[in-house]
Amino acid sequence: MMEPDHGATSRAWSWRHAVAKSGLPPITRLVLHTLGLKMDATGGSCYPPVSELVELSGLDKKTILKHLDVAEQAGWIEVTQHGFRGQKWKRNEYIARWPGRDLTGTAAAASVANSQGGGGDTPPCEGEILAEGGGAVPPPCAEKVVEMAPEGGGNGSTKVVEQLHQDKILPANSPNNSPTAGAGRGDFSREELRKIDLAFKRWYPSWPNYDKSSDTAARKAWFALTADQRAACIEKTPAYVQWIGKGTFTFAAVYLRDRAWEKMPEVSQAAQTHAVAKVCGKLWMGRRFEALLSEPTGQFVMTTFDERRIASGAISREALVWEKRRDHGWPLVSKMRDFASRNEPFVTSIDLLPLVSGFEKVERGSSLFAAWRRLHERRGWMFVDGLRDWNYFPAIDPDQPDLDAAVEAALEQFKNSLSEGRIHVAA
């Protein structure tokens, strides 16, 4: 009798625990928890129909599909279809994933290197090129994959589900179906492939109708671009979106294939006023501090549950008001954190760039990071815990031994620069 793979079981449990602790929306975590009930002990593949997930979770079909897509885009699951076209029993396969890692917790790049072992020129498979998830069509593999799966993913007789990557009737046989078409392994290293795909995942949500576009087609078009074209696309997409305004946006793949940003009038490119602010980067933190330095405008109410807590002595009214003011008093700050937790791009004006150029990088867990946390607590502000390992803050005086005094002075200096900037604009 074979002994159970306790390591694999532990890894699967870790995935479920990581999902619970992730920044995913609560409904997305519920959907993943429900999906996890259908997985085996190792977090391996499962084939539950949507109707079964609806029954187990109590959510409607539309909500289930929406949050499965959110989880896939965030890299927490890999979704593939099995079965031939036109067959009613074709089902989605769901596999647990960590963003940027495989189920074992091994970094994607390391997994690729180990699996290849410096071998020959067989094109890498999907898990090797795109181990971070994203649902791209896999490059053709040299083998036939046959899996046994219950019809509909539940109990009952099994059917053989075949994936014939070399079958002529399947699109995988098309020479340009791979997301790396036109860019053979001799052109890119595995690390470059990983970085290109990561850049795509960061750019893709910035396209206005990305949720209606084909992820696979867009990724294919992305890999067909040169490095300079991809860089230009990332830089100029915000200006292009602003130029189109309320007009009709084409699909992301069409935008990439046509390199539409190159056709934008020069005056529009020169007049760029907005950009995607990197989470906890200089522009993002500058905009956040600008909002926090203004008076709170957010509305909040005392619920019946809140009144019960106060009546029971669990918390004082003053402390509860302080918490609600911290969490909801500055709507823009709350919105920025929500976007960051869902990996959605935050587009903002670039007017602060000259004022934040001197911001310094601070590592999470450092004494300086702790000093900035104390400043936020003193002022009743929400802090940036749990978002990034490195965060940008106004530069302090290195000769000031008291870090609490140093961060207060640095913030005051930034506040003064904001006031001076507004005066110059008004003039």
CORNOR-V565966 format. One line per field, one symbol per residue. ss: DSSP state (~ for helix, > for strand, _ for the rest). phi: phi as a letter, one per 40 degrees, with the letter a starting at -180 (. if undefined). burial: 1 if it has 9 or more other C-alpha atoms within 8 Angstrom, else 0. A space follows every 50 residues. Layout:
ss->???
phi->???
burial->???
This chain:
ss->_____~~~~~~~~~~~~~~~~____~~~~~~~~~~~_________>___~ ~~~~~~~___~~~~~~~~~~~~~___>>>>>>________>>>>>>_>__ >_____>~~~~~~~~~_________~~~~______________>>>>>>> ~~~____>>>>>>>______~~~________________~~~~~~~~~~~ ~~~~_____~~~__~~~~~~~~~~__~~~~~~~~~~~~~~~~~~______ _~~~~~~~_~~~~__~~~~~___>>>>____~~~~~~~~~~~________ ___~~~~~~~~~____~~~~~~~~~~~~__~~~~~~~~~~~____>>>>_ __~~~~___>>>>___~~~~~~~~~~~~~__________>>>>_______ __~~~~~~~~~~~~~~~~~~~~~~~~_
phi->.cccccccccccccccccccccccddccccccccccccccccgccabccd dccccccgcccccdcccccdccccgcabbbbbhccgccccbcbbbcacdg acccgcddccccccccggccbcdccdcccbccghgccccdbcbcbbbcac cggbchccbcbbbbcbcccccccccbcccbdgbccccbccccdccccccc cccdcccdbccbccdccccccccccccccccccccbddccccccgccccc cdccdcccfcccccddcccccdbbacccdgcccccccccdccccccbcca bcccccccccccgcaccccccccccccbcbdccccccccccbfccbcacc ccdccbcccbcbccgccccccccccccccgbccbdgcacbbcbdcccccc ccccccccccccccccccccccccccc
burial->00000001111110110010000100011111111101101111111111 00110010001001101101111111111001100000011111111111 11100111101110000000000011011111111111111001000011 11100000001111110001011000111110101001010011011101 11111110110011110111111100000100110111111001000000 11111110111001000110000111111111111111011100000100 00000110110000100001011111111110110100111101111001 01101100100111000011111111100110000011011111010001 001101111110011011000000000
